[in-house]
Amino acid sequence: MSLSQDACQLLLHDIYHREARVLEWFAANDSWLELHCLPAYSPEFNAAEPLWHHTRVQATHNRSFKNTGEILDSLERTFHSIQKQPKQILGYLRPFQ
């Protein structure tokens, strides 16, 4: 495989990234592939983490639910709110732009 420009691969701390055949593939492609390993727990590099935090605060934090349906309804309202007013989460995504 040849590419016209360098590629960057971020590795999560998953076990399959350490399998022999994966490491061999990385080594065979190191002319165009640059690897960066992330720490085992690195939420600051994961855009989903602040979004989940927003969801918890808006939908489930400090609340009591009688059943699963109530939890799902609360989550659905939060997700619809984000869909209708995406500006409420832009601040969370700014570091990843």
C-alpha positions as CSV (number, residue, x, y, z in Angstrom):
1,M,0.0,0.0,0.0
2,S,1.4,3.4,-0.8
3,L,0.1,6.8,0.2
4,S,1.0,10.2,-1.1
5,Q,1.3,11.6,2.4
6,D,2.2,10.4,5.9
7,A,-0.5,8.9,8.1
8,C,-0.8,9.1,11.8
9,Q,-2.2,6.2,13.9
10,L,-3.3,6.7,17.5
11,L,-3.2,3.5,19.5
12,L,-5.6,2.9,22.3
13,H,-4.5,0.7,25.1
14,D,-6.3,-2.3,23.6
15,I,-4.8,-5.8,23.8
16,Y,-5.1,-6.4,20.0
17,H,-2.6,-3.6,19.3
18,R,0.1,-5.8,20.9
19,E,-0.6,-8.9,18.9
20,A,2.4,-10.1,16.9
21,R,0.7,-9.8,13.5
22,V,-0.4,-6.3,14.2
23,L,3.0,-5.2,15.4
24,E,4.5,-6.8,12.3
25,W,2.2,-4.9,10.1
26,F,3.0,-1.6,11.8
27,A,6.8,-2.4,11.4
28,A,6.3,-3.2,7.7
29,N,4.5,0.1,7.1
30,D,6.6,2.4,9.3
31,S,7.8,4.4,6.2
32,W,4.4,6.1,6.0
33,L,2.8,5.3,9.3
34,E,3.6,7.2,12.5
35,L,2.4,5.6,15.8
36,H,1.4,7.4,19.0
37,C,0.4,5.4,22.0
38,L,-2.2,6.9,24.3
39,P,-2.1,6.2,28.0
40,A,-4.3,3.5,29.4
41,Y,-6.9,6.0,30.5
42,S,-6.9,9.2,28.6
43,P,-10.4,10.9,28.5
44,E,-8.8,14.2,27.5
45,F,-8.1,12.7,24.1
46,N,-11.6,11.3,23.6
47,A,-14.3,13.7,22.4
48,A,-17.0,11.3,23.7
49,E,-16.0,11.8,27.3
50,P,-17.2,15.4,27.8
51,L,-20.3,14.6,25.8
52,W,-21.1,11.7,28.2
53,H,-20.4,14.0,31.1
54,H,-23.0,16.5,29.7
55,T,-25.5,13.7,29.2
56,R,-25.1,12.5,32.8
57,V,-25.5,16.0,34.2
58,Q,-28.5,16.7,32.1
59,A,-30.2,13.3,32.1
60,T,-29.3,11.2,35.1
61,H,-27.2,13.0,37.7
62,N,-28.8,13.1,41.2
63,R,-32.1,11.7,40.0
64,S,-34.2,8.7,41.0
65,F,-35.9,6.6,38.4
66,K,-38.6,4.1,39.0
67,N,-37.8,1.9,36.0
68,T,-35.7,1.6,32.9
69,G,-38.3,3.4,30.8
70,E,-37.9,6.5,32.9
71,I,-34.1,6.5,32.4
72,L,-34.5,6.0,28.7
73,D,-37.0,8.8,28.4
74,S,-34.7,11.2,30.2
75,L,-31.8,10.2,28.0
76,E,-33.9,10.6,24.9
77,R,-35.0,14.1,25.9
78,T,-31.4,15.0,26.5
79,F,-30.3,13.6,23.1
80,H,-33.2,15.4,21.3
81,S,-32.2,18.6,23.1
82,I,-28.6,18.3,21.8
83,Q,-30.0,17.6,18.3
84,K,-32.2,20.7,18.4
85,Q,-29.6,23.0,20.0
86,P,-26.1,21.7,19.1
87,K,-24.5,24.9,20.4
88,Q,-24.9,23.6,23.9
89,I,-22.1,21.1,23.3
90,L,-19.8,23.1,21.1
91,G,-17.6,24.1,24.0
92,Y,-16.9,20.4,24.7
93,L,-15.8,19.8,21.2
94,R,-13.7,22.9,20.7
95,P,-10.4,21.2,21.9
96,F,-10.8,18.5,19.2
97,Q,-11.2,20.8,16.2
